Amino acid sequence: LVGADLPPIPTDFLCIGEIRSNKGIEYSAEAADRANVHLTVVGKSTDSAYAGELLKDLTQRPTVTIEDAFISASEFGRYLAGARVILATYSHFSAQSGVVARAIATGRAVICSDHPSLREQMGDYRGGRFVRYGDVSGLITLMQGSWIDEWYDSRPTTIGSESAERAWNAYALALLG
């Protein structure tokens, strides 16, 4: 893997992938501000009108770092490896998430919106939690919860588990139909 020997890019919470209106980035940013935790948003915007307003808002938030750009597979891996928690706070989502699959496969803690497709994908993965979309207080509670440290203290040293395989299989089936 190109760049595998490069150090992780550290952050508390990470939203990664295309920046688009259903990602819940503004909701995650509000929760990060109120919880006083750092959120990194990485990805290329696909809707310039939406992204323009979002980027304007995010650049004014001291707890948020944003990189509105395409990133390489190596950079994606470095961000993922350095994140304490991956956020998949979609407003609506009826598919499988490649980001969630990668997070599970690498043993990262994950907070997802409570959508049936993401529940199916997460399966029995103990490093994940769900929150109702738009529930800022619920997201803050999860962001500040002891479950994150408990997960990293107790997670398996090898993450090639059934959960990771099921997440990837569900993602592949969704793509291939």
Secondary structure as GFF3:
##gff-version 3
##sequence-region A 1 177
A	DSSP	beta_strand	11	16	.	.	.	ID=ss1
A	DSSP	three_ten_helix	21	23	.	.	.	ID=ss2
A	DSSP	alpha_helix	25	35	.	.	.	ID=ss3
A	DSSP	beta_strand	39	43	.	.	.	ID=ss4
A	DSSP	alpha_helix	48	58	.	.	.	ID=ss5
A	DSSP	beta_strand	64	68	.	.	.	ID=ss6
A	DSSP	alpha_helix	73	82	.	.	.	ID=ss7
A	DSSP	beta_strand	83	88	.	.	.	ID=ss8
A	DSSP	alpha_helix	98	105	.	.	.	ID=ss9
A	DSSP	beta_strand	109	113	.	.	.	ID=ss10
A	DSSP	alpha_helix	116	122	.	.	.	ID=ss11
A	DSSP	beta_strand	128	131	.	.	.	ID=ss12
A	DSSP	alpha_helix	136	143	.	.	.	ID=ss13
A	DSSP	alpha_helix	147	154	.	.	.	ID=ss14
A	DSSP	alpha_helix	162	176	.	.	.	ID=ss15
###
